[in-house]
């Protein structure tokens, strides 16, 4: 289970150094084999999955009937744009230029542990997103959210 937030600088080649606190867990869980793709919901973020977790997500997404335009769009976004990544000896993963460009990932990024996956955001984009969401969490809480003990 991944959790927490880490601000990271991408190097000049577009590589992200996976935080030390996650490296052993990633190695144990998926032998360093991971998959990077666009977020299904946020245009400014990437999702990074352990390979086996990704394979389950991929299979569920591809099982959706593709005669529905929304399903095809999700399939293209998640599966069609996915790329396998593996940390190098220094714990860095290369974020492909095409994915970086679409999500505006530049020098400063934030990596969020989100349970079974990571989200990777441009730092400024994430700060704007958080400002937009400020207060709306309480104002628009779902029934399921209202039952949580926080």
VOZAGU-804443 format. One record per residue (C-alpha): x, y, z; residue in one letter; chain; residue number from 1. Coordinates in Angstrom, 3 decimals, always signed. Example, Ala and Ser with C-alpha at 12.3 -4.5 7.8 and 13.67 -1.06 7.14 Angstrom:
VOZAGU-804443
atom x=+12.300; y=-4.500; z=+7.800; rest=A; kette=A; nr=1
atom x=+13.670; y=-1.060; z=+7.140; rest=S; kette=A; nr=2
***
This chain:
VOZAGU-804443
atom x=+0.000; y=+0.000; z=+0.000; rest=X; kette=A; nr=1
atom x=+1.586; y=+3.224; z=-1.168; rest=X; kette=A; nr=2
atom x=+0.878; y=+6.519; z=+0.546; rest=X; kette=A; nr=3
atom x=+2.496; y=+9.889; z=+1.004; rest=X; kette=A; nr=4
atom x=+3.713; y=+12.800; z=-1.060; rest=X; kette=A; nr=5
atom x=+7.192; y=+13.476; z=-2.394; rest=X; kette=A; nr=6
atom x=+8.364; y=+16.498; z=-4.375; rest=X; kette=A; nr=7
atom x=+10.926; y=+15.432; z=-6.968; rest=X; kette=A; nr=8
atom x=+13.028; y=+17.140; z=-9.623; rest=X; kette=A; nr=9
atom x=+13.093; y=+15.436; z=-13.007; rest=X; kette=A; nr=10
atom x=+16.582; y=+15.254; z=-14.446; rest=X; kette=A; nr=11
atom x=+17.467; y=+16.670; z=-17.874; rest=X; kette=A; nr=12
atom x=+16.572; y=+13.344; z=-19.543; rest=X; kette=A; nr=13
atom x=+13.074; y=+13.236; z=-17.983; rest=X; kette=A; nr=14
atom x=+13.906; y=+10.645; z=-15.341; rest=X; kette=A; nr=15
atom x=+12.191; y=+10.546; z=-11.979; rest=X; kette=A; nr=16
atom x=+14.014; y=+9.127; z=-8.961; rest=X; kette=A; nr=17
atom x=+11.598; y=+6.817; z=-7.136; rest=X; kette=A; nr=18
atom x=+11.672; y=+7.800; z=-3.442; rest=X; kette=A; nr=19
atom x=+13.846; y=+5.502; z=-1.327; rest=X; kette=A; nr=20
atom x=+10.947; y=+4.595; z=+0.980; rest=X; kette=A; nr=21
atom x=+9.135; y=+2.864; z=-1.901; rest=X; kette=A; nr=22
atom x=+12.015; y=+1.074; z=-3.617; rest=X; kette=A; nr=23
atom x=+12.105; y=-2.078; z=-1.483; rest=X; kette=A; nr=24
atom x=+8.318; y=-2.481; z=-1.632; rest=X; kette=A; nr=25
atom x=+8.310; y=-2.056; z=-5.414; rest=X; kette=A; nr=26
atom x=+11.120; y=-4.560; z=-5.816; rest=X; kette=A; nr=27
atom x=+9.355; y=-7.101; z=-3.580; rest=X; kette=A; nr=28
atom x=+5.893; y=-6.587; z=-5.057; rest=X; kette=A; nr=29
atom x=+6.643; y=-6.492; z=-8.760; rest=X; kette=A; nr=30
atom x=+10.361; y=-7.151; z=-9.232; rest=X; kette=A; nr=31
atom x=+10.674; y=-3.493; z=-10.340; rest=X; kette=A; nr=32
atom x=+8.339; y=-4.023; z=-13.304; rest=X; kette=A; nr=33
atom x=+5.867; y=-1.146; z=-13.494; rest=X; kette=A; nr=34
atom x=+3.525; y=+0.451; z=-16.012; rest=X; kette=A; nr=35
atom x=+3.067; y=+4.170; z=-16.592; rest=X; kette=A; nr=36
atom x=-0.029; y=+5.646; z=-18.221; rest=X; kette=A; nr=37
atom x=-2.266; y=+8.698; z=-18.223; rest=X; kette=A; nr=38
atom x=-4.689; y=+9.266; z=-15.380; rest=X; kette=A; nr=39
atom x=-8.201; y=+8.211; z=-16.344; rest=X; kette=A; nr=40
atom x=-9.676; y=+11.310; z=-14.714; rest=X; kette=A; nr=41
atom x=-7.125; y=+14.123; z=-14.469; rest=X; kette=A; nr=42
atom x=-5.490; y=+15.430; z=-17.633; rest=X; kette=A; nr=43
atom x=-2.476; y=+16.731; z=-15.710; rest=X; kette=A; nr=44
atom x=-1.414; y=+13.472; z=-14.079; rest=X; kette=A; nr=45
atom x=+0.186; y=+10.135; z=-14.831; rest=X; kette=A; nr=46
atom x=-0.538; y=+6.870; z=-13.039; rest=X; kette=A; nr=47
atom x=+2.233; y=+4.428; z=-12.176; rest=X; kette=A; nr=48
atom x=+1.212; y=+0.853; z=-11.350; rest=X; kette=A; nr=49
atom x=+3.051; y=-2.297; z=-10.302; rest=X; kette=A; nr=50
atom x=+2.872; y=-4.571; z=-13.355; rest=X; kette=A; nr=51
atom x=+0.509; y=-7.185; z=-11.900; rest=X; kette=A; nr=52
atom x=-1.908; y=-4.554; z=-10.579; rest=X; kette=A; nr=53
atom x=-1.793; y=-2.893; z=-13.993; rest=X; kette=A; nr=54
atom x=-2.598; y=-6.145; z=-15.761; rest=X; kette=A; nr=55
atom x=-5.815; y=-6.460; z=-13.737; rest=X; kette=A; nr=56
atom x=-6.792; y=-2.859; z=-14.529; rest=X; kette=A; nr=57
atom x=-5.904; y=-3.338; z=-18.202; rest=X; kette=A; nr=58
atom x=-8.053; y=-6.474; z=-18.435; rest=X; kette=A; nr=59
atom x=-11.043; y=-4.755; z=-16.815; rest=X; kette=A; nr=60
atom x=-10.766; y=-1.736; z=-19.099; rest=X; kette=A; nr=61
atom x=-10.396; y=-3.866; z=-22.229; rest=X; kette=A; nr=62
atom x=-13.410; y=-5.984; z=-21.188; rest=X; kette=A; nr=63
atom x=-15.664; y=-2.931; z=-21.513; rest=X; kette=A; nr=64
atom x=-17.785; y=-3.086; z=-24.692; rest=X; kette=A; nr=65
atom x=-15.916; y=-0.994; z=-27.243; rest=X; kette=A; nr=66
atom x=-19.038; y=+0.062; z=-29.136; rest=X; kette=A; nr=67
atom x=-19.441; y=+2.728; z=-26.433; rest=X; kette=A; nr=68
atom x=-17.385; y=+5.842; z=-27.364; rest=X; kette=A; nr=69
atom x=-16.543; y=+6.541; z=-23.698; rest=X; kette=A; nr=70
atom x=-15.169; y=+3.037; z=-23.304; rest=X; kette=A; nr=71
atom x=-13.000; y=+3.409; z=-26.409; rest=X; kette=A; nr=72
atom x=-11.706; y=+6.717; z=-25.125; rest=X; kette=A; nr=73
atom x=-10.792; y=+5.184; z=-21.758; rest=X; kette=A; nr=74
atom x=-9.141; y=+2.222; z=-23.502; rest=X; kette=A; nr=75
atom x=-7.018; y=+4.558; z=-25.646; rest=X; kette=A; nr=76
atom x=-6.132; y=+6.756; z=-22.668; rest=X; kette=A; nr=77
atom x=-5.133; y=+3.972; z=-20.289; rest=X; kette=A; nr=78
atom x=-4.108; y=+1.000; z=-22.400; rest=X; kette=A; nr=79
atom x=-3.104; y=+2.549; z=-25.694; rest=X; kette=A; nr=80
atom x=-0.789; y=+5.038; z=-24.016; rest=X; kette=A; nr=81
atom x=+0.685; y=+2.704; z=-21.391; rest=X; kette=A; nr=82
atom x=+4.390; y=+2.012; z=-21.297; rest=X; kette=A; nr=83
atom x=+6.455; y=-0.446; z=-19.272; rest=X; kette=A; nr=84
atom x=+9.066; y=+1.141; z=-17.012; rest=X; kette=A; nr=85
atom x=+11.657; y=-0.273; z=-14.680; rest=X; kette=A; nr=86
atom x=+13.844; y=+1.664; z=-12.240; rest=X; kette=A; nr=87
atom x=+17.507; y=+1.722; z=-13.233; rest=X; kette=A; nr=88
atom x=+20.342; y=+0.987; z=-10.799; rest=X; kette=A; nr=89
atom x=+19.884; y=+4.448; z=-9.280; rest=X; kette=A; nr=90
atom x=+16.137; y=+3.991; z=-8.798; rest=X; kette=A; nr=91
atom x=+15.157; y=+6.300; z=-11.668; rest=X; kette=A; nr=92
atom x=+12.408; y=+5.699; z=-14.196; rest=X; kette=A; nr=93
atom x=+12.253; y=+7.411; z=-17.555; rest=X; kette=A; nr=94
atom x=+9.016; y=+9.275; z=-18.188; rest=X; kette=A; nr=95
atom x=+8.524; y=+9.203; z=-21.982; rest=X; kette=A; nr=96
atom x=+8.608; y=+12.622; z=-23.637; rest=X; kette=A; nr=97
atom x=+5.100; y=+12.192; z=-25.082; rest=X; kette=A; nr=98
atom x=+3.581; y=+11.535; z=-21.650; rest=X; kette=A; nr=99
atom x=+5.563; y=+14.394; z=-20.075; rest=X; kette=A; nr=100
atom x=+4.467; y=+16.798; z=-22.782; rest=X; kette=A; nr=101
atom x=+0.738; y=+16.036; z=-22.559; rest=X; kette=A; nr=102
atom x=+0.739; y=+16.304; z=-18.740; rest=X; kette=A; nr=103
atom x=+3.090; y=+19.335; z=-18.642; rest=X; kette=A; nr=104
atom x=+5.598; y=+17.501; z=-16.462; rest=X; kette=A; nr=105
atom x=+8.671; y=+19.655; z=-16.287; rest=X; kette=A; nr=106
atom x=+11.379; y=+20.057; z=-13.671; rest=X; kette=A; nr=107
atom x=+9.271; y=+19.987; z=-10.470; rest=X; kette=A; nr=108
atom x=+6.865; y=+17.067; z=-10.015; rest=X; kette=A; nr=109
atom x=+5.028; y=+15.518; z=-7.096; rest=X; kette=A; nr=110
atom x=+4.664; y=+11.772; z=-6.637; rest=X; kette=A; nr=111
atom x=+1.671; y=+10.719; z=-4.544; rest=X; kette=A; nr=112
atom x=+1.252; y=+7.233; z=-3.138; rest=X; kette=A; nr=113
atom x=-2.411; y=+6.398; z=-3.748; rest=X; kette=A; nr=114
atom x=-2.830; y=+2.889; z=-2.361; rest=X; kette=A; nr=115
atom x=-2.208; y=+0.487; z=-5.233; rest=X; kette=A; nr=116
atom x=-0.695; y=+3.070; z=-7.588; rest=X; kette=A; nr=117
atom x=+1.203; y=+6.346; z=-7.698; rest=X; kette=A; nr=118
atom x=+0.075; y=+9.605; z=-9.235; rest=X; kette=A; nr=119
atom x=+2.703; y=+11.856; z=-10.794; rest=X; kette=A; nr=120
atom x=+1.780; y=+15.538; z=-11.166; rest=X; kette=A; nr=121
atom x=+3.368; y=+18.760; z=-12.305; rest=X; kette=A; nr=122
atom x=+3.828; y=+20.559; z=-8.963; rest=X; kette=A; nr=123
atom x=+2.033; y=+23.743; z=-10.088; rest=X; kette=A; nr=124
atom x=-0.847; y=+21.810; z=-11.666; rest=X; kette=A; nr=125
atom x=-1.367; y=+19.846; z=-8.446; rest=X; kette=A; nr=126
atom x=-1.355; y=+23.038; z=-6.370; rest=X; kette=A; nr=127
atom x=-3.992; y=+24.566; z=-8.655; rest=X; kette=A; nr=128
atom x=-6.065; y=+21.376; z=-8.479; rest=X; kette=A; nr=129
atom x=-5.899; y=+21.405; z=-4.682; rest=X; kette=A; nr=130
atom x=-6.945; y=+25.067; z=-4.548; rest=X; kette=A; nr=131
atom x=-9.935; y=+24.304; z=-6.801; rest=X; kette=A; nr=132
atom x=-10.916; y=+21.375; z=-4.596; rest=X; kette=A; nr=133
atom x=-10.554; y=+23.340; z=-1.356; rest=X; kette=A; nr=134
atom x=-13.884; y=+23.328; z=+0.419; rest=X; kette=A; nr=135
atom x=-15.678; y=+21.312; z=-2.242; rest=X; kette=A; nr=136
atom x=-14.772; y=+18.090; z=-0.457; rest=X; kette=A; nr=137
atom x=-17.076; y=+19.031; z=+2.395; rest=X; kette=A; nr=138
atom x=-19.674; y=+20.760; z=+0.233; rest=X; kette=A; nr=139
atom x=-20.021; y=+17.827; z=-2.169; rest=X; kette=A; nr=140
atom x=-19.337; y=+14.865; z=+0.091; rest=X; kette=A; nr=141
atom x=-20.985; y=+11.702; z=-1.121; rest=X; kette=A; nr=142
atom x=-23.030; y=+9.436; z=+1.105; rest=X; kette=A; nr=143
atom x=-20.122; y=+6.995; z=+1.184; rest=X; kette=A; nr=144
atom x=-17.732; y=+9.747; z=+2.233; rest=X; kette=A; nr=145
atom x=-20.048; y=+10.910; z=+5.009; rest=X; kette=A; nr=146
atom x=-19.849; y=+7.445; z=+6.600; rest=X; kette=A; nr=147
atom x=-16.065; y=+7.579; z=+6.895; rest=X; kette=A; nr=148
atom x=-14.670; y=+8.111; z=+10.348; rest=X; kette=A; nr=149
atom x=-12.092; y=+10.850; z=+9.917; rest=X; kette=A; nr=150
***
